[in-house]
Amino acid sequence: MRKSNMFSDTVETAQQDLEKLVGDLRSVLSSKDLDGVPEIRALRARLEDTAGNARDSAVRAAQDAARQAKEAALAADRYAHD
């Protein structure tokens, strides 16, 4: 496997793991029994905010990895044709 593919796979796996974690936390916190607990309501709000930020960061990391892989491929192509 090429190095750029390994990095891309790692970013994708990390993003999937993050999504699973967020889903698991949402499941636990969505219990109606916890609706009356102010701390849980605050935690839910923070979770949503943090999860959104983390998703945005993961998307940016994946885009950066793709850009770097493309740049490396172009550089290798130029080198091979010189």
C-alpha positions, 0 to 999 in steps of 0.5 A: 500500500502506498504511503498516501493511501495509508494516511488516507485510510488512517484519517478515514478510520479515525473519522469513523471511530469518532462518528461511532463514539459520538453515536454511542454518547448520543445513545447514552445521553438520549435516555428520557430518564435523564431529561430532567438533569440540567447537567445532562442537558448542558452535556448534550449541548456541548457534545453537539457543539464538539462533535460538529467541530470534530467533524469539521476538523476530520473533513479538513484533515481528509481534504488536506491528505487528499491534496498532499497525495495529489501533489506527491503523485504529480511530483512523482509523475514530473520526476518520472518524465524528466 
